[in-house]
Amino acid sequence: MNYLKISIYTLLFTVLLAGCKHHEEARKPISRASGTFMKKSADRNKKLVANEEDVIKKIIKTNPKVKYYATRKGYWFSYDEKNNTDTATPKKGDIAYFNLEVKDINGKIIYSEADLGPQTYYVDKQDIMMGLRDGIKYMKKNETVTFLFPSHIAYGYHGDNKKIGPNQPLICTVTLRNFVPDPAAAPATAATPRQAVKSTTPVPAASPKKDTINP
């Protein structure tokens, strides 16, 4: 009787062990498939970036009279109007007031300055186009700059869900009208017991303050 019980338990253990081994072996192809998908996706992205950079470099090559500057972030820009007097540029926490025009890579207007209106941007504190977020910090007051943005630092694979499609490189022209420190972020100064501290709200150079409208 004991021998029969031992035989039954041994058989059950063998079946369970075989089942576990089969289950693990069945999962291995899924892992390999996932790795293959990720590699293919990465390869597609690299090819997309390379193709877009080739298009942008052709634009630069066909405009030899315009000096373009390459950046570490992978985009290019040129000056339409340059300020050779000032040295200050926007930094984190400043409020930037600017105008923006957005074109496709062939130069067709997607959003005009009139479409977008005057822009207000809290530097590095608002979610805007990645390339513009970086590029505006190169600019000085009253400069107009044209940026050539590959799609991965524009609106990426999803576009803006309006007029800008997936994986669309952009030409953006920006005029930085003014930038000032954010008064709300300024450190408080000591006040006498009978005197309240007054804050001064900066006035934009051209247009009244308005929330940033992302194209």
Secondary structure, DSSP 8 states (H G I E B T S, - for coil): -HHHHHHHHHHHHHHHHHHHHHHHHHHHHHHHHHHHHHHHHHHHHHHHHHHHHHHHHHHHHT-TTS--EE-TTS-EEEEEE--SS------TTEEEEEEEEEEETTS-EEE-HHHH-SEEEETTTS---HHHHHHGGG--TT-EEEEEE-GGGTTGGGTTSSSS-TT--EEEEEEEEEEEE-GGGS------TT----------SSS--------
